[in-house]
Amino acid sequence: MRSSNLSAVLALTTMVLGLPAQAEKWDMPLAYAATNYHSENATRFATAVTEATGGKLEIVTHPGGSLFKGGDIFRAVRTGQAPIGERLISALGNEDAIFEVDALPFLATSFDQAWNLYQASKPAMEAVLDEKNLKLLYAVPWPPQGLYNKNPVDSAADMKGVKFRAYNQATSRLAELLGAVPTKIEAAELSQAFATGVADSMISSGSTGYDRKIWEHVKFWYDVQAWLPKNMVVVNKEAWAGLDAPTQGVVLGAAAMAEQAGWAKARELADWYKEQLAANGMTVDGPSDTLKADFMSIGETMTNEWLERAGDTGKGVVDDYRNM
């Protein structure tokens, strides 16, 4: 009888406090290494939620593609295999053209421009995510993208026939316009691809090169500042709806803090990564005038092609961005 009364009191207390009878655990797949600042930022976000809810909602991160590979994370969250996860936005161009906007060469080449482009594109992106059973929590940029290559590059002509690592539709198209040969390779497979000669070149940030010790395979990095792609953290809408309002508020608060901290960290690390590449024996330089002109021409071509695919929505985003 005493045990029955205790159970009733606990049940009543749970109802009054609005707490679930059992704590909920969310596994959060991440594509990048645990030491990458995106993964570290996501881990701090997860810890903040867990602690602020008193363990009512526990979020556990799984970096390095250990739970789902990078290319599988978006689908896993959308279908409910994972309640939450992080994905490179521009890798989702096959889902909708709006996801490619931050990988258009030379449309946004600084952190301030990237932030404005994010604000201009966010409503359209959120609408597409909503249709795909997802909710955006936050997004964080990579540093400006540079050109890695095994040999010196003075112009686009030097890229002809080069095996080029692509990670989305935009980088595949960029490779084609450079005359290179695109090969799709996820971040977790990067070191092996360069070590085995599957890839000899890529456009990526100093962060990726540092994480993967790219200097072991490639000796040149050109700071072309092509674009600043972003990762986004999304949550399955059904999993989100399963949280009560106070818990949702905690998650949104932690997400806002993670977004702010992530942008600040990316700014802080941008020059540091370049210094590390040079310290490890790489030649770090700006592009020649010819290479810069070649990239600008390619950027204009890719933006015009994207505007055709993205239609009125894409035009509205670019117009809003350019009017900021």
Buried (B, 14 or more C-beta within 10 A) or exposed (E): EEEEEEEEEEEEEEEEEEBBEEEBEBBBBBBBBBEBBBBBBBBBBBBBBBEBBEEBBBBEBBBBBEBBBBBBBBBBBBEEBBBBBBBBBBBBBEBBBBBBBBBBBBBBBEBEBBBBBBEBBBEBBBEBBEEBBBBBBBBBBBBBBBBBBBEEBEBBEBBEEBBBBBBBBBBBBBBBBBBBBBBBBBBBBBBEBBEEEBBBBBBBBBBBBBBBEBBEBBBBBBBBBBBBBBBBBBBBBEBBEBBEEBBBEBBBEBBEBBBEBBBEBBBEBBEEBBEBBBEEEBEBBEBBEBBBEBBEBBBBBBBEBBBEEBEEBBEBBBEBBEEE
